[in-house]
């Protein structure tokens, strides 16, 4: 009697395993790339002067702390644009914010000229639009 060797699992199934594995690998690479891109952009915006300035002003405002609660932090994906090069630039952001009591969005719109940020809009708005808190100071600019 002749003994016949059975082919390995891969030898029997390679016509569908190889294309499927290649497609899944490409999908995983695309997802990782998109995730790292979103994370990188979010980190760059969170470390920007306009964002830091608006958030620190909100955290120092007693009326905002009373309304939104303690521990203000971002709450989702940023919207808008942020462009700068050297001492020139512009920003137009809408950032979801939440505290321990309520949530809202922080609006920041301004330009940077000769190293000085000047804000057109710097405010925190409740989600239901019932309250708008102005975060700008008297001269509405910040040099950095």
C-alpha positions in Angstrom: 0.0 0.0 0.0 1.3 3.4 -1.0 1.2 6.1 1.7 0.2 9.5 0.4 1.3 12.6 2.2 -1.3 15.3 2.7 -0.4 18.8 1.6 0.1 21.4 4.4 -2.7 23.8 5.2 -0.9 26.7 3.5 -0.2 24.7 0.4 -3.9 23.9 0.1 -5.1 27.4 0.9 -2.5 29.8 -0.5 -4.7 31.1 -3.4 -7.0 32.9 -1.0 -4.7 33.4 2.0 -2.0 35.5 0.2 -4.4 38.1 -1.3 -6.5 38.3 1.8 -3.4 38.7 4.0 -2.1 41.4 1.7 -5.4 43.3 1.7 -5.6 43.1 5.5 -2.0 44.3 5.9 -2.7 47.4 3.7 -5.9 48.2 5.6 -4.0 48.0 8.9 -1.3 50.2 7.6 -3.8 52.8 6.4 -5.6 52.8 9.8 -2.4 53.2 11.7 -1.3 56.0 9.4 -4.6 57.9 9.7 -4.6 57.5 13.4 -1.0 58.8 13.8 -1.8 61.7 11.5 -4.9 62.7 13.6 -2.9 62.3 16.8 0.0 64.4 15.5 -2.3 67.2 14.4 -4.2 67.2 17.7 -1.0 67.2 19.7 0.4 70.1 17.6 -2.8 72.1 18.1 -2.9 71.4 21.9 0.7 72.6 22.2 0.0 75.8 20.3 0.0 79.3 21.9 -3.6 80.2 21.0 -5.0 77.0 22.4 -2.9 77.1 25.6 -3.8 80.8 26.1 -7.5 80.3 25.6 -7.6 77.2 27.9 -5.5 78.8 30.6 -7.8 81.9 30.5 -10.8 79.7 30.8 -9.3 77.8 33.8 -8.5 81.1 35.5 -12.0 82.6 35.1 -14.2 82.0 38.2 -17.5 82.4 36.2 -16.4 79.7 33.8 -15.4 77.4 36.7 -18.7 78.0 38.4 -20.7 77.3 35.2 -18.7 74.4 33.7 -17.2 72.9 36.8 -13.6 72.1 37.6 -11.1 70.2 35.4 -11.8 71.8 32.0 -10.3 69.6 29.3 -10.8 68.9 25.6 -13.6 66.6 24.7 -13.3 65.4 21.1 -11.9 66.3 17.8 -10.9 69.8 16.9 -12.3 71.7 13.9 -10.8 74.5 12.0 -7.4 75.6 10.7 -4.1 76.5 12.2 -1.4 78.0 10.0 1.9 79.6 11.1 5.4 80.1 10.0 8.0 81.9 12.0 6.4 85.1 13.3 3.3 85.1 11.1 0.2 83.0 11.1 -3.5 82.6 11.7 -5.8 80.4 13.7 -9.5 79.5 13.4 -10.4 76.7 15.9 -13.5 75.3 17.5 -12.5 72.9 20.3 -15.0 70.8 22.3 -14.5 71.4 26.0 -16.0 69.7 29.1 -15.9 70.3 32.8 -17.4 68.4 35.7 -20.8 70.1 35.3 -21.3 71.0 31.6 -19.6 70.9 28.2 -19.3 73.4 25.4 -16.9 74.6 22.8 -14.0 77.0 22.8 -13.8 79.4 19.8 -10.4 80.9 18.9 -9.9 83.1 15.9 -6.9 85.3 15.4 -3.7 86.3 13.6 0.0 86.4 14.5 2.0 89.3 13.2 5.6 90.0 14.2 5.4 87.4 17.0 2.2 88.8 18.6 -1.1 87.0 18.6 -4.2 89.2 18.2 -7.6 87.6 18.7 -10.8 88.5 16.9 -12.7 85.8 18.8 -11.7 84.2 22.0 -14.7 82.7 23.8 -16.2 79.7 25.5 -19.8 78.8 24.5 -22.1 76.4 26.3 -23.4 73.4 24.2 -27.0 74.8 24.3 -25.7 78.3 23.4 -27.3 79.7 26.6 -24.0 81.2 27.8 -21.1 82.8 26.0 -18.0 83.7 28.0 -15.5 86.2 26.6 -11.9 85.1 27.2 -10.2 88.1 25.7 -8.5 90.7 27.9 -8.5 94.4 27.4 -5.8 94.6 24.7 -6.7 91.2 23.2 -3.1 90.3 22.3 -0.4 88.0 23.5 3.3 88.1 22.5 5.1 84.8 22.3 
